[in-house]
Amino acid sequence: MLEVGSAAPAFSAPDQHGNMITSDDLAGSWVALWWYLKASTPG
């Protein structure tokens, strides 16, 4: 669990166009991340 105010761990994820981005690509910018726990899963 992250502590409030701690730095986010390094990550990579696809953007809306399928291009991979990394936390290094976003360094120095404000970033909001969200995800859907059951996205792309059956049921």
A tleap script that builds the chain and sets N, CA, C and O, in Angstrom:
source leaprc.protein.ff14SB
mol = sequence {
  NMET LEU GLU VAL GLY SER ALA ALA PRO ALA
  PHE SER ALA PRO ASP GLN HIE GLY ASN MET
  ILE THR SER ASP ASP LEU ALA GLY SER TRP
  VAL ALA LEU TRP TRP TYR LEU LYS ALA SER
  THR PRO CGLY
}
set mol.1.N position { 0.849 -1.168 0.000 }
set mol.1.CA position { 0.000 0.000 0.000 }
set mol.1.C position { 0.899 1.237 0.000 }
set mol.1.O position { 1.881 1.301 0.740 }
set mol.2.N position { 0.556 2.205 -0.828 }
set mol.2.CA position { 1.312 3.453 -0.871 }
set mol.2.C position { 0.886 4.369 0.268 }
set mol.2.O position { -0.279 4.384 0.667 }
set mol.3.N position { 1.812 5.106 0.768 }
set mol.3.CA position { 1.515 6.126 1.768 }
set mol.3.C position { 1.090 7.406 1.052 }
set mol.3.O position { 1.562 7.680 -0.051 }
set mol.4.N position { 0.216 8.181 1.657 }
set mol.4.CA position { -0.204 9.464 1.093 }
set mol.4.C position { 1.026 10.336 0.892 }
set mol.4.O position { 1.845 10.487 1.798 }
set mol.5.N position { 1.149 10.910 -0.302 }
set mol.5.CA position { 2.260 11.806 -0.617 }
set mol.5.C position { 3.499 11.110 -1.137 }
set mol.5.O position { 4.466 11.777 -1.504 }
set mol.6.N position { 3.499 9.783 -1.179 }
set mol.6.CA position { 4.675 9.073 -1.685 }
set mol.6.C position { 4.661 9.070 -3.216 }
set mol.6.O position { 3.616 9.235 -3.844 }
set mol.7.N position { 5.828 8.881 -3.788 }
set mol.7.CA position { 5.948 8.827 -5.250 }
set mol.7.C position { 5.347 7.529 -5.771 }
set mol.7.O position { 5.429 6.488 -5.119 }
set mol.8.N position { 4.749 7.602 -6.941 }
set mol.8.CA position { 4.190 6.401 -7.571 }
set mol.8.C position { 5.330 5.501 -8.039 }
set mol.8.O position { 6.378 5.998 -8.450 }
set mol.9.N position { 5.141 4.194 -7.983 }
set mol.9.CA position { 6.160 3.285 -8.508 }
set mol.9.C position { 6.226 3.379 -10.034 }
set mol.9.O position { 5.273 3.824 -10.675 }
set mol.10.N position { 7.336 2.965 -10.600 }
set mol.10.CA position { 7.485 2.964 -12.063 }
set mol.10.C position { 6.416 2.049 -12.676 }
set mol.10.O position { 6.090 1.002 -12.118 }
set mol.11.N position { 5.877 2.458 -13.829 }
set mol.11.CA position { 4.855 1.653 -14.491 }
set mol.11.C position { 4.902 1.892 -15.989 }
set mol.11.O position { 5.516 2.848 -16.462 }
set mol.12.N position { 4.249 1.015 -16.721 }
set mol.12.CA position { 3.990 1.210 -18.145 }
set mol.12.C position { 2.568 0.735 -18.398 }
set mol.12.O position { 2.082 -0.187 -17.743 }
set mol.13.N position { 1.906 1.376 -19.357 }
set mol.13.CA position { 0.519 1.043 -19.674 }
set mol.13.C position { 0.198 1.552 -21.070 }
set mol.13.O position { 0.812 2.513 -21.533 }
set mol.14.N position { -0.760 0.917 -21.751 }
set mol.14.CA position { -1.161 1.410 -23.065 }
set mol.14.C position { -2.040 2.655 -22.933 }
set mol.14.O position { -2.847 2.759 -22.009 }
set mol.15.N position { -1.877 3.597 -23.867 }
set mol.15.CA position { -2.759 4.759 -23.900 }
set mol.15.C position { -4.000 4.416 -24.720 }
set mol.15.O position { -4.184 3.268 -25.124 }
set mol.16.N position { -4.844 5.406 -24.963 }
set mol.16.CA position { -6.104 5.164 -25.677 }
set mol.16.C position { -5.906 4.719 -27.115 }
set mol.16.O position { -6.847 4.245 -27.751 }
set mol.17.N position { -4.681 4.868 -27.643 }
set mol.17.CA position { -4.383 4.463 -29.018 }
set mol.17.C position { -3.584 3.168 -29.074 }
set mol.17.O position { -3.213 2.711 -30.155 }
set mol.18.N position { -3.314 2.572 -27.902 }
set mol.18.CA position { -2.556 1.328 -27.851 }
set mol.18.C position { -1.056 1.515 -27.767 }
set mol.18.O position { -0.315 0.532 -27.746 }
set mol.19.N position { -0.587 2.765 -27.718 }
set mol.19.CA position { 0.848 3.033 -27.588 }
set mol.19.C position { 1.257 2.903 -26.131 }
set mol.19.O position { 0.565 3.409 -25.247 }
set mol.20.N position { 2.369 2.234 -25.871 }
set mol.20.CA position { 2.828 2.079 -24.501 }
set mol.20.C position { 3.454 3.382 -24.010 }
set mol.20.O position { 4.251 4.006 -24.710 }
set mol.21.N position { 3.084 3.774 -22.813 }
set mol.21.CA position { 3.682 4.930 -22.156 }
set mol.21.C position { 4.250 4.453 -20.825 }
set mol.21.O position { 3.794 3.452 -20.272 }
set mol.22.N position { 5.231 5.160 -20.321 }
set mol.22.CA position { 5.836 4.802 -19.043 }
set mol.22.C position { 5.764 5.986 -18.097 }
set mol.22.O position { 5.496 7.115 -18.508 }
set mol.23.N position { 6.001 5.716 -16.849 }
set mol.23.CA position { 6.025 6.795 -15.866 }
set mol.23.C position { 7.129 7.792 -16.210 }
set mol.23.O position { 6.983 8.981 -15.924 }
set mol.24.N position { 8.217 7.348 -16.807 }
set mol.24.CA position { 9.282 8.268 -17.224 }
set mol.24.C position { 8.791 9.249 -18.287 }
set mol.24.O position { 9.216 10.404 -18.302 }
set mol.25.N position { 7.894 8.798 -19.183 }
set mol.25.CA position { 7.334 9.677 -20.214 }
set mol.25.C position { 6.531 10.817 -19.596 }
set mol.25.O position { 6.419 11.893 -20.184 }
set mol.26.N position { 5.976 10.581 -18.416 }
set mol.26.CA position { 5.086 11.537 -17.777 }
set mol.26.C position { 5.753 12.344 -16.666 }
set mol.26.O position { 5.102 13.166 -16.021 }
set mol.27.N position { 7.028 12.117 -16.444 }
set mol.27.CA position { 7.739 12.800 -15.356 }
set mol.27.C position { 7.594 14.312 -15.479 }
set mol.27.O position { 7.767 14.878 -16.558 }
set mol.28.N position { 7.275 14.956 -14.363 }
set mol.28.CA position { 7.125 16.406 -14.337 }
set mol.28.C position { 5.730 16.895 -14.687 }
set mol.28.O position { 5.477 18.099 -14.658 }
set mol.29.N position { 4.816 15.983 -15.020 }
set mol.29.CA position { 3.440 16.347 -15.384 }
set mol.29.C position { 2.480 15.838 -14.315 }
set mol.29.O position { 2.764 14.857 -13.628 }
set mol.30.N position { 1.345 16.512 -14.183 }
set mol.30.CA position { 0.274 16.003 -13.348 }
set mol.30.C position { -0.391 14.874 -14.109 }
set mol.30.O position { -0.641 14.992 -15.308 }
set mol.31.N position { -0.677 13.785 -13.423 }
set mol.31.CA position { -1.261 12.611 -14.073 }
set mol.31.C position { -2.403 12.080 -13.216 }
set mol.31.O position { -2.274 11.967 -11.998 }
set mol.32.N position { -3.509 11.758 -13.851 }
set mol.32.CA position { -4.617 11.085 -13.172 }
set mol.32.C position { -4.781 9.718 -13.819 }
set mol.32.O position { -4.942 9.616 -15.036 }
set mol.33.N position { -4.741 8.679 -13.016 }
set mol.33.CA position { -4.906 7.315 -13.508 }
set mol.33.C position { -6.191 6.735 -12.944 }
set mol.33.O position { -6.534 6.980 -11.788 }
set mol.34.N position { -6.894 5.973 -13.750 }
set mol.34.CA position { -8.034 5.230 -13.248 }
set mol.34.C position { -8.144 3.957 -14.050 }
set mol.34.O position { -7.641 3.865 -15.170 }
set mol.35.N position { -8.794 2.992 -13.477 }
set mol.35.CA position { -8.944 1.706 -14.131 }
set mol.35.C position { -10.234 1.075 -13.650 }
set mol.35.O position { -10.789 1.441 -12.614 }
set mol.36.N position { -10.681 0.136 -14.420 }
set mol.36.CA position { -11.887 -0.621 -14.105 }
set mol.36.C position { -11.464 -2.046 -13.802 }
set mol.36.O position { -10.903 -2.729 -14.659 }
set mol.37.N position { -11.728 -2.489 -12.601 }
set mol.37.CA position { -11.254 -3.787 -12.149 }
set mol.37.C position { -11.702 -4.940 -13.021 }
set mol.37.O position { -10.968 -5.915 -13.176 }
set mol.38.N position { -12.897 -4.849 -13.598 }
set mol.38.CA position { -13.409 -5.959 -14.398 }
set mol.38.C position { -13.377 -5.678 -15.896 }
set mol.38.O position { -13.995 -6.411 -16.668 }
set mol.39.N position { -12.682 -4.652 -16.314 }
set mol.39.CA position { -12.597 -4.349 -17.742 }
set mol.39.C position { -11.875 -5.492 -18.462 }
set mol.39.O position { -10.904 -6.050 -17.950 }
set mol.40.N position { -12.353 -5.819 -19.620 }
set mol.40.CA position { -11.766 -6.873 -20.471 }
set mol.40.C position { -11.755 -8.239 -19.800 }
set mol.40.O position { -10.879 -9.054 -20.089 }
set mol.41.N position { -12.700 -8.506 -18.917 }
set mol.41.CA position { -12.814 -9.827 -18.319 }
set mol.41.C position { -14.198 -10.379 -18.644 }
set mol.41.O position { -15.148 -9.611 -18.800 }
set mol.42.N position { -14.322 -11.694 -18.748 }
set mol.42.CA position { -15.633 -12.264 -19.027 }
set mol.42.C position { -16.589 -12.077 -17.852 }
set mol.42.O position { -16.167 -12.059 -16.696 }
set mol.43.N position { -17.851 -11.942 -18.151 }
set mol.43.CA position { -18.865 -11.871 -17.120 }
set mol.43.C position { -19.213 -10.498 -16.793 }
set mol.43.O position { -20.062 -10.264 -15.933 }
savepdb mol mol.pdb
quit
